[in-house]
Amino acid sequence: MASPIDKGTARPGAVKSADRTVELLEVLSASDRRLTLTELHRELSYPKSSLYMLLQTLVARGWVEVDSDRGTYGIGVRALLVGTSYLDHDPVVRAAIRVMEQVRQDINETVHLARLDGADVVYLASRESEHHLRVVSRVGRRLPAHSTSLGKAVLSTRTPEEVDLILPDELAPLTPNTVTDRAALHEQLAGFRNVGYAHEREENTPGLGCFAVALPYRNPVLDAMSCSVPLGRLDPEHERQVVAALLDAARTITELLRQFGR
């Protein structure tokens, strides 16, 4: 599965049926394949009969899809519609889109917008470079914050103590270059606080360098914008252009959000 779901104990004040519905949808959305009833039962530990009835209800409402031939379940189209609505109505995404497009045109590199969610960043918007056509969009996907420039940019706005509370005890590597030593990560974040932007090379994608700036329109900071550049194009002059464009974009987006009372 792509990302573990914290099932833990029942949440205080939670409505049991609603809590189970959300947990089920989270497990399905985190999986890279459709799951059988037995696999879901093993993952969630709900009574099998209750789990089956919940699945049937969600299938009828379009939140879950079922492959009757294989007996497997996956996330349904209704989830996509709700996710799209979230992006359509989010003021940060709406303010950032035009600015991101301008950055992409100015430097012709791929630009991303992401939000911190727990110990991960979730991609909210992307504008692709003309140099490269991505087959699968990153929008809606999540990556560990410690392995991305987006996550590092947001984490650099927090104190070391706050960072330790956000991140898991063990920092998993995505590539051989991912910084997984906590002391080294704290040292890296301290440097980013001083210069006002974050960067990484091949920490989550081989062959790519990435730069990011936090969007400090609210406290605590949750959002950041980044630019990904293939290492073959990443000379010092281009790096300066990318960083300058991102810093200018962050100022513009922050002013827009404050102007319209985000």
C-alpha positions as CSV (number, residue, x, y, z in Angstrom):
1,M,0.0,0.0,0.0
2,A,1.2,3.5,-0.8
3,S,0.7,5.0,2.7
4,P,-0.1,3.5,6.0
5,I,-3.4,4.4,7.6
6,D,-3.4,5.2,11.4
7,K,-6.3,3.1,12.6
8,G,-5.2,3.3,16.3
9,T,-8.0,3.6,18.9
10,A,-11.4,5.1,18.4
11,R,-11.2,8.8,18.1
12,P,-12.8,10.8,21.0
13,G,-16.4,11.7,20.2
14,A,-16.3,9.8,16.9
15,V,-19.5,8.4,15.4
16,K,-18.5,4.7,14.9
17,S,-20.2,4.1,11.6
18,A,-18.8,7.4,10.1
19,D,-15.4,6.6,11.5
20,R,-15.4,3.2,9.9
21,T,-16.6,4.6,6.5
22,V,-13.7,7.1,6.4
23,E,-11.1,4.5,7.4
24,L,-12.4,2.2,4.7
25,L,-12.1,4.9,2.1
26,E,-8.7,5.8,3.2
27,V,-7.4,2.3,3.0
28,L,-8.8,1.9,-0.5
29,S,-7.4,5.2,-1.6
30,A,-3.9,4.3,-0.2
31,S,-3.7,1.0,-2.0
32,D,-2.0,0.7,-5.4
33,R,-4.5,-2.1,-6.3
34,R,-8.0,-3.2,-5.6
35,L,-8.5,-5.2,-2.4
36,T,-10.6,-8.3,-1.6
37,L,-13.0,-8.4,1.3
38,T,-10.6,-10.7,3.2
39,E,-7.7,-8.2,2.7
40,L,-9.9,-5.3,3.9
41,H,-11.0,-7.4,6.9
42,R,-7.4,-8.1,7.7
43,E,-6.4,-4.4,7.4
44,L,-9.4,-3.0,9.3
45,S,-10.4,-5.7,11.7
46,Y,-14.1,-4.9,11.3
47,P,-16.7,-7.7,11.6
48,K,-16.8,-9.2,8.1
49,S,-20.6,-9.0,7.8
50,S,-20.5,-5.3,8.8
51,L,-17.7,-4.6,6.4
52,Y,-19.5,-6.3,3.6
53,M,-22.7,-4.3,4.2
54,L,-20.7,-1.1,4.4
55,L,-19.0,-1.9,1.1
56,Q,-22.3,-2.6,-0.6
57,T,-23.7,0.8,0.6
58,L,-20.6,2.6,-0.7
59,V,-20.8,0.8,-4.0
60,A,-24.4,1.8,-4.4
61,R,-23.5,5.4,-3.8
62,G,-20.6,5.4,-6.2
63,W,-17.8,5.9,-3.5
64,V,-16.5,2.4,-4.1
65,E,-16.3,0.3,-7.2
66,V,-16.4,-3.5,-7.3
67,D,-14.9,-6.0,-9.8
68,S,-17.5,-8.7,-9.4
69,D,-15.4,-11.2,-11.4
70,R,-12.5,-10.9,-9.1
71,G,-14.3,-9.9,-5.9
72,T,-12.1,-6.8,-5.4
73,Y,-12.9,-3.3,-4.3
74,G,-11.4,0.1,-5.2
75,I,-12.1,3.7,-4.8
76,G,-15.0,5.1,-6.8
77,V,-15.7,8.0,-9.0
78,R,-17.6,10.0,-6.3
79,A,-14.3,10.3,-4.5
80,L,-12.8,12.0,-7.5
81,L,-15.7,14.4,-7.8
82,V,-15.3,15.4,-4.1
83,G,-11.5,15.8,-4.5
84,T,-12.0,17.9,-7.6
85,S,-14.5,20.1,-5.7
86,Y,-11.9,20.6,-3.0
87,L,-9.4,21.9,-5.5
88,D,-12.0,24.0,-7.3
89,H,-12.9,25.8,-4.1
90,D,-9.6,26.1,-2.3
91,P,-8.5,29.7,-2.3
92,V,-4.8,28.9,-2.3
93,V,-5.1,26.8,-5.4
94,R,-7.2,29.5,-7.1
95,A,-4.7,32.2,-6.3
96,A,-1.7,30.1,-7.2
97,I,-2.7,28.7,-10.6
98,R,-2.1,31.8,-12.7
99,V,1.1,32.6,-10.9
100,M,2.3,29.0,-11.4
101,E,1.6,29.2,-15.1
102,Q,3.6,32.4,-15.3
103,V,6.6,30.8,-13.5
104,R,6.4,27.8,-15.9
105,Q,6.4,30.2,-18.9
106,D,9.3,32.2,-17.5
107,I,11.7,29.3,-16.8
108,N,10.0,26.4,-18.7
109,E,10.3,24.0,-15.8
110,T,7.7,21.9,-14.0
111,V,6.0,23.8,-11.1
112,H,4.1,22.2,-8.2
113,L,1.9,23.4,-5.3
114,A,1.6,21.1,-2.3
115,R,0.2,21.1,1.3
116,L,1.5,19.5,4.4
117,D,-0.8,16.7,5.7
118,G,0.6,14.9,8.7
119,A,4.1,13.8,7.8
120,D,3.5,14.0,4.0
121,V,2.9,16.6,1.4
122,V,-0.1,16.3,-0.9
123,Y,0.2,17.7,-4.4
124,L,-2.6,20.2,-5.1
125,A,-1.6,21.6,-8.6
126,S,1.0,21.2,-11.2
127,R,2.1,22.9,-14.4
128,E,4.4,20.8,-16.6
129,S,7.4,21.9,-18.4
130,E,7.3,21.8,-22.2
131,H,10.5,19.7,-22.0
132,H,8.6,16.8,-20.5
133,L,5.2,15.2,-20.7
134,R,4.3,13.4,-17.5
135,V,2.1,10.3,-18.1
136,V,0.5,10.4,-14.6
137,S,-0.3,13.7,-12.8
138,R,1.0,14.2,-9.3
139,V,-2.1,16.1,-8.2
140,G,-3.7,14.3,-5.3
141,R,-0.6,12.2,-4.6
142,R,1.4,12.3,-1.5
143,L,5.1,11.9,-0.6
144,P,7.0,12.0,2.7
145,A,7.7,15.6,3.6
146,H,11.3,14.9,4.6
147,S,12.2,13.6,1.1
148,T,10.8,16.6,-1.0
149,S,11.8,20.2,-1.3
150,L,8.2,21.1,-0.8
151,G,8.1,19.4,2.5
152,K,11.5,20.7,3.5
153,A,10.3,24.3,2.7
154,V,7.3,23.9,5.0
155,L,9.3,22.1,7.8
156,S,11.9,24.8,7.7
157,T,9.3,27.3,9.0
158,R,8.9,25.1,12.2
159,T,11.1,24.7,15.2
160,P,13.2,21.5,15.5
161,E,10.9,20.4,18.3
162,E,7.8,20.9,16.0
163,V,9.5,19.0,13.2
164,D,10.2,16.0,15.4
165,L,6.5,15.9,16.4
166,I,5.4,16.0,12.8
167,L,7.8,13.4,11.4
168,P,7.8,9.6,12.1
169,D,10.5,8.1,14.3
170,E,12.1,6.4,11.2
171,L,12.6,8.5,8.1
172,A,12.2,6.1,5.1
173,P,14.4,6.6,2.0
174,L,12.8,7.0,-1.4
175,T,16.1,6.9,-3.2
176,P,19.7,6.3,-2.0
177,N,20.1,10.1,-1.7
178,T,17.2,10.7,0.7
179,V,18.3,12.3,3.9
180,T,17.1,9.8,6.6
181,D,19.4,10.8,9.5
182,R,17.4,13.1,11.8
183,A,20.4,15.2,12.8
184,A,21.4,15.7,9.2
185,L,17.9,16.7,8.3
186,H,17.7,19.3,11.1
187,E,21.0,20.7,9.9
188,Q,19.6,20.9,6.4
189,L,16.5,22.6,7.5
190,A,18.5,25.2,9.5
191,G,20.3,26.1,6.4
192,F,17.0,26.5,4.5
193,R,15.7,28.8,7.2
194,N,18.6,31.1,6.7
195,V,18.4,31.3,2.9
196,G,14.6,31.4,2.6
197,Y,14.1,28.4,0.3
198,A,14.7,24.6,0.3
199,H,16.3,22.4,-2.3
200,E,17.1,18.7,-2.8
201,R,18.9,16.6,-5.4
202,E,17.6,13.2,-6.3
203,E,16.1,12.6,-2.8
204,N,12.7,11.5,-4.2
205,T,13.3,11.2,-8.0
206,P,16.5,10.1,-9.6
207,G,17.8,12.6,-12.1
208,L,15.9,15.6,-10.7
209,G,16.8,18.6,-8.6
210,C,14.0,20.5,-6.9
211,F,13.7,23.9,-5.3
212,A,10.8,25.1,-3.1
213,V,9.6,28.1,-1.1
214,A,7.0,28.2,1.6
215,L,3.9,30.3,1.3
216,P,3.8,32.3,4.6
217,Y,0.2,33.7,4.3
218,R,-0.9,31.8,7.5
219,N,0.6,30.5,10.7
220,P,1.5,27.7,10.9
221,V,2.7,27.5,7.3
222,L,1.2,24.5,5.4
223,D,1.7,25.2,1.7
224,A,4.7,25.5,-0.6
225,M,5.5,25.9,-4.3
226,S,8.4,24.1,-6.0
227,C,10.2,23.8,-9.3
228,S,11.7,20.5,-10.6
229,V,14.7,20.6,-12.9
230,P,16.5,17.7,-14.6
231,L,20.1,17.7,-13.4
232,G,21.3,17.9,-17.0
233,R,19.8,21.5,-17.2
234,L,20.7,22.6,-13.7
235,D,23.7,24.9,-14.0
236,P,24.3,27.8,-11.5
237,E,22.7,30.5,-13.7
238,H,19.5,28.4,-14.2
239,E,19.4,27.7,-10.5
240,R,19.5,31.4,-9.7
241,Q,16.7,32.0,-12.2
242,V,14.5,29.2,-10.7
243,V,15.0,30.4,-7.1
244,A,14.3,34.1,-8.0
245,A,11.1,33.1,-9.9
246,L,9.9,31.0,-6.9
247,L,10.6,33.7,-4.3
248,D,8.8,36.3,-6.5
249,A,5.9,33.9,-7.0
250,A,5.6,33.3,-3.2
251,R,5.4,37.0,-2.5
252,T,2.7,37.5,-5.2
253,I,0.6,34.6,-4.0
254,T,0.9,35.7,-0.3
255,E,-0.1,39.2,-1.2
256,L,-3.1,38.0,-3.2
257,L,-4.3,35.8,-0.3
258,R,-3.9,38.5,2.3
259,Q,-5.6,41.0,0.0
260,F,-8.7,38.8,-0.3
261,G,-8.7,37.8,3.3
262,R,-7.8,34.2,3.2
